[in-house]
Amino acid sequence: MISRRQTLGLFGAAAATAILPTIRPARAAATEFRIGWQKNGVLALAKRRGALEKRLADKGITVSWSEFTSGPPLLEALGAGALDFGATGDVPPLFAQAAGGQLYYVGTYRGSAAGSAIVVRKDSDIKTVEDLKGKKVAFKRGSSAHNVTVKILRKAGLKIDDVEPIDLSPPDAAAAFKNGSIDAWSIWDPYLAIVEADPQTRILSTAEGIVPSYSYFLANAGFTDANGQVVSNVIDELAKVGRSAQGKLDDTIKELSEITGVPVDITRVTLTRAGADLGGVSTISDDAAAYQQALADEFYNLGIVPKQLKTGDIVWRPKAS
């Protein structure tokens, strides 16, 4: 199954979350830029290369990093002012906004829908998505995997209430999947690629053709109101990092493998899936904004998000220079 060597670097981040409540609140005049990151993608590459540190140095701004294993706790910290910036999938911002978190959507990027899936063990008697009825399906509540689970079940004629949802972070879900205490696991890359490489694992359904793979960069509202140019510079620099990385993909695969501890062959899978493009970083597009509002409406109607949201109210666009 999933080896300790493959997962230690990724799953060891959980402890970092515990220290965040002690981080001081954001200040109006930026001298530090505090980033919450997960061990993948453009942010991981930017951290490795010191790209944001170099971009902000002449403004007298230092950069600090706090690692997370999923989006919900990251955005909780960001909305409370313990972070200034971070990246997550599509669902975490909905819960953060509903909870009154002070945050803005400031950028977006799209990955491969094949990088999210529901998996089962190879010897499982679950052969189709319909067979999940009454089964224990693990995913982190409020994460992008929550949305993927809802949509995959719906395509099969099931509702989320037809399964037994188990709220687990990726590290805990990995252990539960290994010991057989859950029947299925809804998860995203690079965790998906790790478990997918195990011959004892079988993909039940990916999100291809079911869920567009939108992810978002978010920033603390107070920080952004006071330091909009900093946020613009960061999005611009991440786009440059992404384009450079996509243009030298073989080198990037090796680099990201070193960052995550995930073997090169598995990292290659994540970065060469259909639709994967590290260079696709931008400010919020109209399509991304419309998608997020539709998702908010859907999750409210399903009773998952507790209040009706106007996601457009927290979409930030840089001022024309």
Sequence and secondary structure as in RCSB ss.txt:
>XXXX:A:sequence
MISRRQTLGLFGAAAATAILPTIRPARAAATEFRIGWQKNGVLALAKRRGALEKRLADKGITVSWSEFTSGPPLL
EALGAGALDFGATGDVPPLFAQAAGGQLYYVGTYRGSAAGSAIVVRKDSDIKTVEDLKGKKVAFKRGSSAHNVTV
KILRKAGLKIDDVEPIDLSPPDAAAAFKNGSIDAWSIWDPYLAIVEADPQTRILSTAEGIVPSYSYFLANAGFTD
ANGQVVSNVIDELAKVGRSAQGKLDDTIKELSEITGVPVDITRVTLTRAGADLGGVSTISDDAAAYQQALADEFY
NLGIVPKQLKTGDIVWRPKAS
>XXXX:A:secstr
   HHHHHHHHTTHHHHTTGGGS    SS SEEEEEE SSHHHHHHHHHTHHHHHHHTTT EEEEEE SSHHHHH
HHHHTTS SEEEE SSHHHHHHHTT  EEEEEEEE  GGGEEEEEETT S  SGGGGTTSEEEE TTSHHHHHHH
HHHHHTT  GGGSEEEE  HHHHHHHHHHTSSSEEEEETTHHHHHHTSTTEEEEEESTTTS  EEEEEEEHHHHH
H HHHHHHHHHHHHHHHHHHHHTHHHHHHHHHHHH   HHHHHHHHSSTT  TT  BS  HHHHHHHHHHHHHHH
HTTSSSS   GGGGB      
